[in-house]
Amino acid sequence: MARNYPGFVKKWMYVALSVLIPLGLFAIIFGVNCAKEPGPVVASQDIEADANQAAADANEQLEEEQKDPNEKKLLRPDHNHPAFTERIDERAEMVARQIRARYVKDPNVLKAMRTVPRHAFIPLGGQRYAYGDYPLPIGEEQTISQPYIVAFMTEALRLRPKHKVLEIGTGSGYQAAVCAEIAREVYTIEIVKELAKSAKERLKKLGYRNVFVRAGDGYFGWKEKAPYDAIIGTAAADRIPLPLLEQLRPGGRMILPVEGTFGFQHLVVITKDKKGNISKKNVMPVRFVPMTGEVQKR
């Protein structure tokens, strides 16, 4: 047939080509445009929504962590009272000559002794002697301890910022203030009501928000707030009160003066290991006022 109608065949070939070529070009252009189109809109919205939700969840979790209702607010001394800016050089000299020179080395203790204004804990008549190397009367037949002894006993406790301390014998409140500069909380008990009242007012006035004072017999400790990481006693007894041993946390330390044979007193360091075993060590001969109350009963 091709041989008989060559002209007719050529004519239809041209017609077919004229139709197929435009269709082919159209198909190529359409395919390229489809390849450049983004994915479905619904899918992109889902990805964006997931990202936003993840960010919202992260922010919500962060807010919950920041607003943990069970987290206890840490109270620290505010040091706003004018006494903290008075007699600074005298405190520095006291630390250098009386304390550091006698091998008290804990930097936290040295800083606390330089910070606490000892003169603010002494009656007006004796304030000029506040930074001398000796104890001083504070009324009610009680005394404020020698600065070196305060520093030595504080260092023996090995206090850390998260520690909770129990003090037996508040007196003027000076020892409690020194401990409060280092530890998280200090609970202190004074058997003489007048001293407990004045110490509480003094510590509050000086900005010691982490010291809590109670009038009572220190022999029984402060059971409601136990256990304690450290316990310090500032009055001498002829034995270590059993309630204090019970309220000392495993791994904790205690220091207090104990009266022995012929009335001689020694500072005794008591440690409780993780299993609750107790060990004791005499570390220094001292002279403290006697502990009164239950401990005097036989």
NORDABEL-V328287 format. One record per pair of residues at least 24 apart in sequence whose ideal C-beta (glycine too) atoms are under 7 Angstrom apart, sorted by the first residue. I is the first residue (numbers start at 1). J is the second residue. If there is no record, write none. Layout:
# NORDABEL-V328287
i=I j=J
i=I j=J
This chain:
# NORDABEL-V328287
i=74 j=184
i=75 j=209
i=75 j=210
i=76 j=210
i=77 j=180
i=77 j=181
i=77 j=207
i=77 j=208
i=77 j=209
i=77 j=210
i=78 j=207
i=78 j=209
i=79 j=207
i=80 j=207
i=81 j=205
i=81 j=206
i=81 j=207
i=83 j=117
i=83 j=120
i=83 j=206
i=84 j=115
i=84 j=117
i=86 j=117
i=87 j=117
i=87 j=119
i=90 j=131
i=91 j=131
i=94 j=131
i=94 j=147
i=98 j=133
i=98 j=147
i=98 j=148
i=99 j=147
i=99 j=148
i=99 j=151
i=102 j=148
i=104 j=151
i=104 j=152
i=104 j=155
i=106 j=155
i=108 j=159
i=108 j=182
i=109 j=151
i=109 j=154
i=109 j=155
i=112 j=178
i=112 j=181
i=112 j=182
i=113 j=147
i=113 j=151
i=113 j=178
i=115 j=181
i=116 j=174
i=116 j=177
i=116 j=178
i=116 j=181
i=118 j=147
i=118 j=174
i=120 j=206
i=121 j=172
i=121 j=173
i=121 j=174
i=121 j=202
i=122 j=172
i=138 j=171
i=138 j=172
i=140 j=192
i=140 j=194
i=140 j=195
i=142 j=171
i=142 j=192
i=142 j=195
i=142 j=289
i=143 j=289
i=144 j=171
i=144 j=172
i=144 j=174
i=145 j=175
i=145 j=234
i=149 j=286
i=150 j=174
i=150 j=175
i=150 j=178
i=152 j=284
i=153 j=232
i=153 j=255
i=153 j=267
i=154 j=178
i=154 j=179
i=156 j=255
i=156 j=269
i=156 j=283
i=157 j=230
i=157 j=232
i=157 j=253
i=157 j=255
i=158 j=253
i=159 j=183
i=159 j=230
i=163 j=229
i=163 j=230
i=164 j=228
i=164 j=229
i=165 j=228
i=165 j=229
i=165 j=230
i=165 j=232
i=166 j=221
i=166 j=222
i=166 j=228
i=166 j=231
i=166 j=247
i=167 j=232
i=167 j=234
i=168 j=218
i=168 j=233
i=168 j=234
i=168 j=235
i=168 j=256
i=169 j=218
i=169 j=233
i=169 j=234
i=169 j=235
i=170 j=195
i=170 j=196
i=170 j=199
i=170 j=213
i=171 j=195
i=171 j=199
i=171 j=234
i=172 j=199
i=173 j=199
i=173 j=202
i=173 j=203
i=175 j=232
i=175 j=234
i=176 j=203
i=176 j=211
i=177 j=203
i=177 j=208
i=177 j=211
i=179 j=232
i=180 j=208
i=180 j=210
i=180 j=211
i=184 j=210
i=185 j=210
i=186 j=210
i=186 j=211
i=187 j=212
i=187 j=222
i=187 j=225
i=188 j=213
i=189 j=214
i=189 j=216
i=189 j=218
i=189 j=222
i=190 j=215
i=191 j=216
i=191 j=217
i=191 j=218
i=191 j=292
i=191 j=293
i=217 j=293
i=217 j=294
i=219 j=243
i=219 j=293
i=219 j=294
i=219 j=295
i=220 j=294
i=221 j=247
i=223 j=247
i=228 j=252
i=232 j=256
i=233 j=257
i=234 j=288
i=235 j=288
i=235 j=289
i=235 j=290
i=235 j=291
i=236 j=265
i=236 j=288
i=236 j=290
i=236 j=291
i=237 j=291
i=237 j=295
i=240 j=270
i=241 j=295
i=245 j=278
i=248 j=272
i=250 j=274
i=250 j=276
i=257 j=286
i=257 j=288
